[in-house]
Amino acid sequence: MIGNFLSVAMKVLILFLLMSVGFVLGRKKIITETGTDQMNFLLLNVVVPCVIIDAFQVDKSQIPTWNLWFTVIAGLVYVLAAVVIVKFCFNKEPDGRRQVLKFGAMFSNCGFMGFPMVQEVLGDRGMVYAAIINTIVTVAMWTVGFVVMGKEGERISIRKVALNPGAVGVYIGLPLLLFSLELPDPFQSVVGFLADMNTPLAMICIGVFISKTKLLDIFKEKTLYWVTVIRLLLIPAAVMGILLLFQPDYIPMTSSIIQFCAPSAGLTAIFAARFRHDTTLAAKTVAISTLLSILTMPLFCVALQTIYGV
């Protein structure tokens, strides 16, 4: 068990060091506000769709159908569990804070933090399941999350739900998987190279984001600890307990749980600005959950390795 923990911790350390590069570049203002926005745009709109397309470039015969269905079920269980648990939390917080805290506790940073962690722990074997989970969580953020963060009477944009970058990646990648098709070269190579950018670019972007916050102030606000406990421990632990009843295979289970125990979604800060809520609180929520996830994500990985005897 100690060996498993050290193995996973080493993988997390790699991500942390990449994150530190972004933190230093951000603090030194070598990467400017404009540069940060451009990097985030590149990651979200180009790299993440390529990660998803590349994940679906596998031999369908090597992926049990039940594993795919289990992953869909896992995503739905996660969303339902998050809604139920968070419904009873932060209700006494004032308007503008309440929505941010609920959203930050509910939704994980699948693409930015989940994908790199899955890649490090499971390799390419886990990425197809990670892509499915990312799609479900993204749709949930733009529907359920929109309602949680939004104001009464605010309309959900079906267009944004249907055409978000992750969904576009699925529209292209899923038919390739279902019909056992491969992208012709040089397109497959280009997609592969762009997909390989995900881990370093995502970690650097997160590091730059954290560099813009006052770290000491983050740890002074007690409410943020409750958000972090719910996001990083309570929700993923509850979902893991439920999913183990299905007796799933190790890879789809671990890929799913890694996504679920990732820190608060970056969309927390974006939606906070969109609806004129407390953007400072949103930034702190994402920052503290990201920092502490470096400690908590390995715990779930090791727990699953112990359960499955891997």
Secondary structure, 3 states (H helix, E strand, C coil): CHHHHHHHHHHHHHHHHHHHHHHHHHHCCCCCHHHHHHHHHHHHHHHHHHHHHHHCCCCHHHCCHHHHHHHHHHHHHHHHHHHHHHHCCCCCCCCCCHHHHHHHHHCECHHHHHHHHHHHHHHHHHHHHHHHHHHHHHHHHHHHHHHHHCCCCCCCCHHHHHCCHHHHHHHHHHHHHHCCCCCCCCHHHHHHHHHHCHHHHHHHHHHHHHHCCCHHHHCCCHHHHHHHHHHHHHHHHHHHHHHHHHCCCHHHHHHHHHHHCCCECCHHHHHHHHCCCCHHHHHHHHHHHHHHHHHHHHHHHHHHHHHHCC
